[in-house]
Amino acid sequence: MNFVKLILLTIPFYVISDEIISIPKAKAQFNIDKNYTNFEHHKQKVKDYYEHQYHNDLQEICQNALLYFLSIKRPENAVIIFDVDDTVMSHYHFYKEKNFEWTVKEIHARHHQLQSKAIKPILEFYIQLIKNKFKIIFITARRSCLKKATYQNLIQEGYTNFEDLILFPIELRDKGVKAPVWKANTREEVSKKYNIIGSFSDLQEDFEGGHTGKCFKLPNYLY
């Protein structure tokens, strides 16, 4: 087995520590045992991960992903799908400032104010993909009324070349359509024009429903 094939067998790769639990799980545990010290301990574990290991794990995933994409026979009109929030753009420092006690309304306000920040290892990976003439589409569960702000924020943060930016239509959200279902249907529509060769997201549910190509799950302990 050659080196490239050996590397490909490890994709996606990052180590999930048993010592770290997500913020929602920590909150749920706190609601049961009311142990504030234990709750703060879990928050600190999340902080330590994001400030010391997170970028290293992302670099590992991206290095392996680039090897994969450069090694395959690229079909005609190939495209790679990226989620936006906590996949290519981050709110970690805002979460931290709020001691992980934030509201959806606050996050929406940050979206409108173009305050999402590029995740450096992902941006560097994106630049390599563009240099190698890969096409990119962003599919996000952000509300469709945020399209202009999201587009401007992506450009502002360095994501300047992509085929499309697709947001969750408000009318479908209001009808109760779930984001994973909408994303799966959207990928199916995209696949009528493009050949999807890969998908990146911090949420496992974003890979449900097919039409994903190779799936690359990114770590997320925030929600």
Protein Blocks (a to p, Z undefined) as FASTA:
>chain_A
ZZklmmmmmpccddddfkbccfklmmmmmmmnopaklmmmmmmmmmmmmmmmmmmmmmmm
mmmmmmmmmmpccdehiacdddfehplpccklmmmmnnopacfklmmmmmmnopaccdfk
lmmmmmmmmmnopacddddfbdfklmmmmmmmmmmnopabcfbdcdddfklmmnopafkl
mmmmmmmmmmmmmccfbdcdfbfklmggijnljadddddfkZZ
